[in-house]
């Protein structure tokens, strides 16, 4: 292979370089080299820093162009040349160089990602669940900052962009780039983790169970709430006439809650009918009946907003602090 690469290099520099890349990573795979050696090879061959980020397994490796291990400088740049190591995209190999990869860079990414995949398949399953005690410490605003920082490093999450997550059973952490897969959760902003967790707990109250009795989004990001977050400050015993009317309507008509939620959430009447698997004329009749039970029109912008607020307050009452 090496002799062939030399001969090809005389005819086509890219072809010769690509063959040298193939031979290099084939050799690493045959000798069962580890992730550090694979990322080092990618960095040296490409002439720029390279990194492997596998948030699901909490594996992060970065090597500079000279082949020396280097600290993670950021959470990554979407403009870098990169390739998914595993099909679900939870692990990425990147060359810290902007733009589309050329033939040699594409070959480096392909062969390095393949070698890294073999290592992950051979040596690692998913990472064990994070130590709950460490997670609780990380989001505890009363803990000294240096102690919290140490806990973050122990969890291997000392990277920018980590968010706190509030679950019904306690806190969790969401690394950057990882798609959340929680049954019901509130996700805080990417800020100081204790503050992120405080915001996540607010967002959790807006998250529904996703059942017929509690329809709605099951995962809510605090960043998406905006001014709606102020509704969480309403006292639990505040008298809200629209809530009484909503409870009356949903008690009088078993179909009312699902219908009102779908109508309030959908972009159009037809979309709501599709979500409910109803003919749109049937939905129109139900909306008219529901509006009569509520005591206000819900087909005007103001009336629909009033309905959305009432449904949100109902969810907040179901999920107190």
CORBELPE-V769756 format. One record per residue. N is the residue number from 0. PHI is phi as a letter, one per 20 degrees, with the letter a starting at -180 (* if undefined). Layout:
# CORBELPE-V769756
n-><N & N>
phi-><PHI & PHI>
This chain:
# CORBELPE-V769756
n-><0 & 1 & 2 & 3 & 4 & 5 & 6 & 7 & 8 & 9 & 10 & 11 & 12 & 13 & 14 & 15 & 16 & 17 & 18 & 19 & 20 & 21 & 22 & 23 & 24 & 25 & 26 & 27 & 28 & 29 & 30 & 31 & 32 & 33 & 34 & 35 & 36 & 37 & 38 & 39 & 40 & 41 & 42 & 43 & 44 & 45 & 46 & 47 & 48 & 49 & 50 & 51 & 52 & 53 & 54 & 55 & 56 & 57 & 58 & 59 & 60 & 61 & 62 & 63 & 64 & 65 & 66 & 67 & 68 & 69 & 70 & 71 & 72 & 73 & 74 & 75 & 76 & 77 & 78 & 79 & 80 & 81 & 82 & 83 & 84 & 85 & 86 & 87 & 88 & 89 & 90 & 91 & 92 & 93 & 94 & 95 & 96 & 97 & 98 & 99 & 100 & 101 & 102 & 103 & 104 & 105 & 106 & 107 & 108 & 109 & 110 & 111 & 112 & 113 & 114 & 115 & 116 & 117 & 118 & 119 & 120 & 121 & 122 & 123 & 124 & 125 & 126 & 127 & 128 & 129 & 130 & 131 & 132 & 133 & 134 & 135 & 136 & 137 & 138 & 139 & 140 & 141 & 142 & 143 & 144 & 145 & 146 & 147 & 148 & 149 & 150 & 151 & 152 & 153 & 154 & 155 & 156 & 157 & 158 & 159 & 160 & 161 & 162 & 163 & 164 & 165 & 166 & 167 & 168 & 169 & 170 & 171 & 172 & 173 & 174 & 175 & 176 & 177 & 178 & 179 & 180 & 181 & 182 & 183 & 184 & 185 & 186 & 187 & 188 & 189 & 190 & 191 & 192 & 193 & 194 & 195 & 196 & 197 & 198 & 199 & 200 & 201 & 202 & 203 & 204 & 205 & 206 & 207 & 208 & 209 & 210 & 211 & 212 & 213 & 214 & 215 & 216 & 217 & 218 & 219 & 220 & 221 & 222 & 223 & 224 & 225 & 226 & 227 & 228 & 229 & 230 & 231 & 232 & 233 & 234 & 235 & 236 & 237 & 238 & 239 & 240 & 241 & 242 & 243 & 244 & 245 & 246 & 247 & 248 & 249 & 250 & 251 & 252 & 253 & 254 & 255 & 256 & 257 & 258 & 259 & 260 & 261 & 262 & 263 & 264 & 265 & 266 & 267 & 268 & 269 & 270 & 271 & 272 & 273 & 274 & 275 & 276 & 277 & 278 & 279 & 280 & 281 & 282 & 283 & 284 & 285 & 286 & 287 & 288 & 289 & 290 & 291 & 292 & 293 & 294 & 295 & 296 & 297 & 298 & 299 & 300 & 301 & 302 & 303 & 304 & 305 & 306 & 307 & 308 & 309 & 310 & 311 & 312 & 313 & 314 & 315 & 316 & 317 & 318 & 319 & 320>
phi-><* & f & f & f & f & f & f & f & f & f & e & b & f & f & f & f & f & f & f & f & f & g & f & f & f & f & f & f & f & f & e & l & f & e & f & f & f & f & f & f & f & f & f & f & f & e & m & b & g & c & b & c & c & c & f & f & e & l & d & c & c & c & c & e & f & e & n & e & f & c & f & f & e & a & e & o & c & f & e & f & f & b & b & f & e & c & g & f & m & f & c & c & d & c & e & f & b & f & o & f & f & f & g & f & f & f & f & g & f & f & f & f & f & f & f & f & f & f & f & f & f & e & d & c & e & f & f & f & g & f & f & g & f & f & f & f & f & f & e & e & f & e & f & g & f & f & f & f & f & f & f & f & f & f & e & m & c & e & c & f & n & f & d & e & c & d & d & g & e & q & e & b & c & c & f & f & n & e & f & f & c & e & f & b & a & d & d & e & f & e & c & g & f & g & f & f & f & f & f & f & f & f & f & f & f & e & e & e & f & m & d & g & e & b & f & p & f & e & c & c & e & g & g & e & f & l & f & f & g & f & f & f & e & f & g & f & e & f & e & c & g & f & f & f & f & f & f & f & f & f & f & f & c & g & e & f & f & f & f & f & f & f & f & f & e & e & f & b & f & f & f & f & f & f & f & e & l & c & f & f & f & f & f & g & f & f & f & f & f & f & f & f & f & f & n & b & f & d & e & e & g & f & f & f & f & f & f & f & f & f & f & f & f & g & f & f & f & f & c & f & f>
